């Protein structure tokens, strides 16, 4: 960034462990990105003592007081009507007003998507925004969307997700010819409901950069069979939480195994360096920070139960998106994709 200051707005009251997790996460991010300034929206009576204890963070932070909070139990429609002065809404408003380059929240996912869509609007050619994030695989890294924003999707929505996922893979993962697949109950063309069948038929005829391979199954996610996994938000969220739960399960088993006896404890001493490397590689906090794709502004969703390290990584995603001018590049790429020969099928589907 050079000497240019970049403002990031934070929903300081969103998340299971807010505001402590948010403030400490911002302090970690401050050390990584010294040119970032934080606009913290939340209860000043709670935030100011925390910032006073972190003077270096206080120098690059501005508190915007509000005592209105969107709870995890609020319905999106309720939050949209009653949460106009909430910490979440004001953080999004700061992006719309140009005061911040991006906003980050660990709060209610449905409310965040509803508010962000209402305030920031969607890009041309995109009907529904989607939550996208990347994760490690046996091959490299892959992106999956939607991860929970749209529980029910039709074929048109899945086509849009594929277009956005394609752009994400090229901009964020650096894969210039990404492979794409629709998550299904089988790889055979006859399997699945009508929405995935129709979406697959459309994508087979659209010359997006890379290759559409057809349907992929659940085990293909971890294999890294494709760079972009397309699915509805209901299935995508369950798949994501299942992956996270499986990682915790294996961690639990490893801990039990190496503490079972004196010899296993001795074996752990020799295996510890390798296990620490494995733990770092699969740590979900490392990949925390999902992007609300398809909006006219950058909005990053942090896992609600994350800690300060995970929240700092979500801030890092937002900073990197702004620094790489990802939104403008995404607008250009989507416009180009919709204009290429054969893309009429996508436009008609939208």
C-alpha positions in Angstrom: 0.0 0.0 0.0 3.0 2.3 0.3 2.1 5.3 2.5 -1.6 5.3 1.6 -4.0 4.5 4.5 -6.7 1.9 4.0 -9.8 2.0 6.1 -11.6 -1.2 7.1 -14.9 -1.0 9.0 -15.5 -3.6 11.7 -18.7 -4.9 13.2 -17.1 -4.8 16.6 -20.2 -6.4 18.3 -20.6 -9.3 15.9 -19.5 -12.9 16.8 -19.7 -15.2 19.8 -16.7 -13.7 21.5 -17.1 -10.0 20.5 -16.0 -7.4 21.1 -12.8 -8.8 22.7 -12.1 -11.1 19.8 -12.7 -8.3 17.3 -10.4 -5.9 19.0 -7.6 -8.4 19.6 -8.0 -9.6 16.0 -7.6 -6.0 14.8 -4.4 -5.7 16.8 -2.9 -8.8 15.1 -4.0 -7.4 11.7 -2.5 -4.0 12.6 0.9 -5.6 12.9 0.5 -7.4 9.6 -0.9 -4.3 7.8 0.6 -1.2 9.4 -1.2 1.2 6.9 -4.7 0.1 7.8 -7.0 2.2 9.8 -10.0 0.6 11.6 -13.5 2.1 12.0 -15.0 0.1 14.9 -18.7 0.2 15.2 -20.0 -0.8 18.6 -20.5 0.1 22.3 -17.9 2.7 23.1 -18.1 2.0 26.8 -16.8 -1.5 26.1 -14.5 -0.8 23.2 -12.6 2.2 24.7 -11.1 0.4 27.7 -9.9 -2.4 25.3 -8.2 0.1 23.0 -6.7 2.0 26.0 -5.0 -1.3 26.8 -3.6 -1.5 23.3 -2.3 2.0 22.6 -0.7 1.1 19.2 -4.1 -0.2 18.0 -5.8 2.9 19.5 -3.7 5.1 17.3 -5.1 3.6 14.1 -8.7 3.1 15.3 -11.8 5.2 15.5 -14.8 4.2 17.5 -18.2 4.9 16.1 -20.6 4.4 18.9 -23.8 2.5 18.7 -25.6 0.4 21.3 -27.7 -1.4 18.7 -26.6 -5.0 18.0 -27.9 -7.7 15.6 -28.1 -10.9 17.5 -27.4 -14.4 16.2 -31.1 -15.2 16.6 -32.5 -12.3 14.6 -34.2 -13.1 11.4 -32.7 -11.3 8.3 -36.0 -9.4 7.7 -36.1 -8.3 11.3 -32.5 -7.2 11.3 -33.1 -5.3 8.0 -36.0 -3.4 9.5 -34.9 -2.8 13.0 -31.1 -2.8 12.7 -30.5 0.4 10.8 -28.3 1.8 13.6 -26.7 -1.6 14.5 -23.0 -2.1 14.5 -23.4 -4.4 11.5 -25.4 -2.0 9.4 -23.2 1.0 10.1 -20.1 -1.0 9.1 -21.7 -1.8 5.8 -22.9 1.8 5.4 -19.3 2.9 5.7 -18.3 0.9 2.7 -21.2 2.3 0.7 -20.3 5.9 1.7 -16.7 5.3 0.6 -15.4 5.8 4.2 -14.1 2.2 4.2 -12.7 0.0 1.5 -14.3 -3.1 3.0 -16.2 -4.3 6.1 -15.7 -7.4 8.2 -18.3 -9.0 10.5 -18.5 -12.2 12.5 -22.2 -11.7 13.1 -25.4 -13.2 11.9 -24.8 -14.5 8.4 -28.4 -14.1 7.1 -28.6 -10.6 8.5 -25.2 -9.6 7.0 -26.2 -10.8 3.6 -29.6 -9.1 3.7 -28.1 -5.8 4.8 -25.2 -6.0 2.4 -27.4 -6.7 -0.5 -29.8 -3.9 0.4 -27.1 -1.3 0.9 -24.4 -2.3 -1.6 -26.7 -3.8 -4.3 -25.6 -6.5 -6.7 -23.3 -6.3 -9.7 -24.9 -6.3 -13.2 -25.5 -9.8 -14.3 -25.8 -11.2 -10.8 -29.2 -11.9 -9.2 -28.2 -13.3 -5.8 -24.9 -12.8 -4.0 -23.2 -15.9 -2.7 -20.8 -16.6 0.1 -17.5 -18.0 -1.2 -14.4 -19.2 0.6 -11.3 -21.3 -0.2 -9.9 -24.3 1.7 -7.0 -26.7 1.4 -7.3 -29.9 -0.6 -5.1 -32.9 -1.5 -4.1 -31.1 -4.7 -3.9 -27.4 -3.7 -6.7 -25.1 -2.8 -10.3 -24.9 -4.0 -13.1 -22.4 -3.7 -16.7 -23.4 -2.9 -19.9 -21.4 -3.1 -22.5 -20.9 -1.9 -21.7 -21.5 1.8 -25.0 -20.5 3.3 -26.4 -17.3 1.9 -29.0 -18.9 -0.4 -30.7 -22.0 1.1 -32.9 -22.6 -2.0 -31.4 -22.1 -5.4 -32.6 -22.7 -9.0 -30.5 -23.5 -12.0 -30.0 -19.8 -12.8 -28.5 -19.1 -9.4 -26.1 -22.0 -9.8 -25.0 -20.7 -13.1 -24.3 -17.3 -11.5 -22.3 -19.0 -8.7 -20.2 -20.8 -11.3 -19.4 -17.5 -13.1 -18.5 -15.8 -9.7 -16.5 -18.8 -8.6 -14.6 -18.8 -11.8 -13.6 -15.2 -11.3 -12.7 -15.8 -7.6 -10.4 -18.7 -8.6 -8.6 -16.5 -11.1 -8.3 -13.4 -8.9 -7.7 -14.9 -5.5 -6.3 -18.4 -6.1 -4.4 -17.3 -9.2 -5.7 -20.2 -11.3 -6.1 -18.8 -14.8 -7.9 -21.8 -16.3 -10.0 -23.1 -13.4 -11.9 -26.3 -13.5 -15.5 -26.2 -12.2 -18.0 -28.8 -11.0 -21.5 -28.9 -9.5 -21.8 -30.8 -6.2 -24.2 -33.6 -6.7 -25.2 -37.0 -5.3 -23.3 -38.7 -8.1 -21.1 -37.9 -11.1 -23.6 -39.5 -13.6 -25.5 -37.0 -15.8 -28.9 -38.6 -14.8 -28.5 -38.1 -11.1 -29.6 -35.1 -9.0 -32.6 -32.8 -9.1 -33.7 -30.6 -12.0 -31.8 -27.5 -10.8 -28.4 -29.1 -11.0 -29.2 -30.9 -14.3 -30.3 -27.7 -16.0 -27.4 -25.7 -14.6 -25.0 -28.3 -15.9 -26.5 -28.3 -19.3 -26.1 -24.5 -19.5 -22.5 -24.5 -18.3 -21.5 -27.2 -20.8 -22.3 -24.8 -23.6 -20.7 -21.6 -22.1 -17.0 -21.1 -22.9 -15.9 -19.8 -19.5 -12.1 -19.7 -18.9 -11.1 -23.2 -17.8 -13.2 -26.3 -18.0 -16.6 -27.4 -16.7 -16.2 -31.0 -15.7 -19.8 -31.8 -14.8 -20.9 -33.2 -11.5 -18.6 -33.9 -8.5 -19.4 -35.7 -5.3 -18.7 -35.0 -1.6 -15.4 -36.7 -1.5 -14.2 -34.7 -4.5 -14.1 -31.6 -2.3 -11.2 -32.8 -0.2 -9.5 -34.4 -3.2 -9.4 -31.1 -5.0 -10.9 -32.6 -8.1 -12.0 -29.2 -9.3 -10.9 -25.6 -8.5 -14.5 -24.4 -8.1 -17.2 -26.4 -6.3 -20.7 -25.0 -7.1 -23.6 -25.7 -4.9 -26.6 -24.2 -3.1 -26.2 -22.6 0.3 -27.9 -25.3 2.2 -25.7 -28.1 0.9 -22.5 -25.9 0.9 -22.9 -24.9 4.5 -23.4 -28.4 5.7 -20.4 -29.6 3.6 -18.2 -26.8 5.1 -19.3 -27.6 8.7 -18.8 -31.3 8.1 -15.2 -30.7 6.9 -14.5 -28.5 9.9 -16.0 -31.2 12.2 -14.0 -33.9 10.6 -10.7 -32.0 11.2 -11.6 -31.6 14.9 -12.5 -35.3 15.1 -9.1 -36.4 13.8 -7.4 -33.9 16.1 -9.3 -35.4 19.0 -8.3 -38.9 18.0 -4.7 -38.0 17.6 -4.7 -36.4 21.1 -6.2 -39.6 22.5 -3.8 -41.8 20.7 -0.6 -40.0 21.8 -1.8 -39.8 25.4 -2.8 -43.4 25.7 0.4 -44.7 27.3 3.9 -43.8 28.2 5.3 -45.1 24.9 2.8 -43.2 22.9 3.7 -40.0 24.8 7.4 -40.7 23.9 6.4 -41.2 20.3 4.6 -37.9 20.3 7.9 -36.1 21.3 9.4 -37.4 18.0 6.3 -36.7 15.9 5.5 -33.3 17.4 7.3 -31.2 14.7 5.4 -33.0 11.9 2.1 -32.8 13.8 2.5 -29.1 14.5 3.0 -28.6 10.7 -0.1 -30.6 10.0 -2.1 -28.7 12.6 -1.1 -25.4 11.0 -2.0 -26.6 7.6 -5.5 -27.7 8.4 -6.3 -25.0 11.0 -9.7 -23.6 9.9 -8.7 -20.2 11.4 -6.1 -19.9 8.7 -8.8 -20.0 6.0 -11.3 -17.8 8.0 -12.9 -15.1 6.0 -15.6 -15.8 3.4 -16.4 -13.2 0.8 -19.9 -12.1 -0.1 -19.5 -12.3 -3.9 -21.5 -10.3 -6.4 -21.9 -7.1 -4.5 -20.8 -3.6 -5.3 -18.5 -3.5 -2.4 -16.3 -5.8 -0.3 -17.9 -7.5 2.6 -16.2 -10.3 4.5 -17.9 -12.8 6.8 -15.8 -14.2 9.6 -16.8 -17.4 11.4 -18.9 -16.5 14.4 -17.1 -18.7 16.8 -13.6 -17.8 15.7 -10.9 -16.3 17.9 -8.7 -13.3 17.5 -6.3 -15.1 15.2 -9.1 -16.2 12.9 -10.7 -12.8 12.9 -7.3 -11.2 12.0 -7.2 -13.6 9.0 -10.7 -12.4 7.9 -9.4 -8.8 8.1 -6.5 -10.0 5.9 -8.8 -11.3 3.3 -10.6 -7.9 3.2 -7.3 -6.0 3.0 -6.0 -8.2 0.2 -9.2 -7.8 -1.8 -8.9 -4.0 -1.6 -5.2 -3.9 -2.3 -5.7 -6.0 -5.4 -8.6 -3.9 -6.6 -10.5 -7.1 -6.8 -14.0 -5.6 -7.1 -13.2 -3.6 -10.2 -11.4 -6.6 -11.7 -14.4 -8.8 -10.9 -16.8 -6.3 -12.5 -14.7 -6.3 -15.7 -14.3 -10.0 -15.8 -18.0 -10.7 -15.2 -18.9 -8.2 -18.0 -16.4 -9.9 -20.3 -17.6 -13.3 -19.5 -21.2 -12.3 -20.2 -20.2 -10.7 -23.5 -18.2 -13.5 -25.0 -19.7 -15.7 -27.8 -21.9 -18.3 -26.3 -22.6 -16.4 -23.1 -26.1 -15.6 -24.4 -27.1 -18.9 -22.7 -26.0 -17.5 -19.4 -27.7 -14.1 -20.0 -30.9 -15.9 -20.9 -30.7 -18.0 -17.8 -30.3 -15.0 -15.6 
